[in-house]
Amino acid sequence: MIKNKITLHLKSKIHLVGLFIFIFSLLSAETNLGMEIKKSLISPCCWAGTIYDLDHNPEIEKQIDHLISQGRTKTEILDYFVESYGKRILAIPKAEGFNMMVWVMPILAGIIGITFLFFYLRTPNAKPSAVISTSSEVAFDDEIEKELQKMD
């Protein structure tokens, strides 16, 4: 009987711990969603960094928290801010239209650079031609040679 009470007490503690973990995971999921959205939006007060980085735009942070508490998804919240401020508010532009260049050009430039480097390193270097000494037609050549030998 005492063993059953201990087992029952232990099971209730395990269930309680499980409940706390579940509640904590729900709260942290909301916080992670808020942080993820704040990292995805540029702060419209100065357009110099994300809302998460600058951390001086409490109105938008409250608005994000309010939209999360309404149960909206990340895409719905981002679309809401795009409708309000335009595509400029997105920290990471969507890969469509002209914004596709942001995603394609670095890859294309890397491929071109690697190709150029490959062909540059692959071509053999031209060997310098050997110097052919011929009798010089410089006046006083013999005297210059003697002077140089004296200097050595």
C-alpha positions, -999 to 999 in steps of 0.1 A, spaced: 0 0 0 28 24 9 45 14 -23 13 23 -43 11 57 -27 48 64 -35 42 53 -71 11 74 -74 29 104 -59 58 99 -83 35 96 -113 17 128 -104 50 147 -101 60 134 -135 27 146 -150 32 180 -134 67 183 -148 54 173 -182 27 199 -180 53 226 -171 75 216 -200 45 217 -224 34 252 -212 70 264 -214 74 251 -249 42 269 -260 54 302 -245 89 298 -260 73 290 -294 54 323 -293 86 341 -282 106 324 -310 79 334 -336 80 370 -324 118 371 -325 118 355 -360 94 381 -372 114 410 -356 145 397 -374 126 396 -407 114 432 -406 134 464 -411 126 491 -386 106 518 -404 117 546 -381 152 548 -396 154 519 -422 189 511 -408 184 477 -393 159 451 -382 134 457 -354 152 430 -334 186 446 -338 176 482 -331 151 475 -304 137 511 -302 104 507 -320 80 496 -292 48 504 -313 57 478 -339 69 453 -313 35 456 -295 17 453 -329 37 421 -336 29 406 -302 -8 415 -307 -9 398 -341 8 367 -326 -17 366 -298 -45 367 -324 -31 334 -338 -18 348 -371 11 330 -388 44 344 -398 35 349 -434 2 366 -425 20 390 -402 47 398 -428 21 403 -454 3 427 -431 34 448 -427 42 447 -464 7 461 -471 13 488 -446 49 498 -454 56 482 -488 82 455 -497 110 478 -483 102 466 -448 113 430 -455 148 423 -443 151 394 -467 136 402 -501 113 377 -517 129 359 -547 106 373 -574 110 399 -602 139 422 -598 147 409 -563 157 377 -580 190 395 -589 199 396 -552 199 358 -551 213 351 -586 241 377 -590 264 365 -562 262 329 -574 268 340 -610 297 363 -600 312 334 -581 310 310 -610 325 336 -634 353 343 -609 361 307 -604 361 300 -642 384 330 -648 408 319 -621 407 283 -634 417 294 -670 442 319 -656 460 293 -636 457 267 -663 476 287 -690 513 281 -689 535 310 -682 556 322 -712 592 314 -705 615 344 -710 637 340 -740 674 335 -734 696 365 -737 718 361 -767 751 379 -764 766 392 -795 796 413 -800 786 448 -790 791 477 -811 795 500 -781 824 523 -783 851 517 -757 836 483 -748 870 469 -739 878 498 -716 844 495 -698 850 458 -693 884 464 -677 870 491 -655 843 468 -643 868 440 -636 889 464 -615 858 472 -594 851 436 -585 
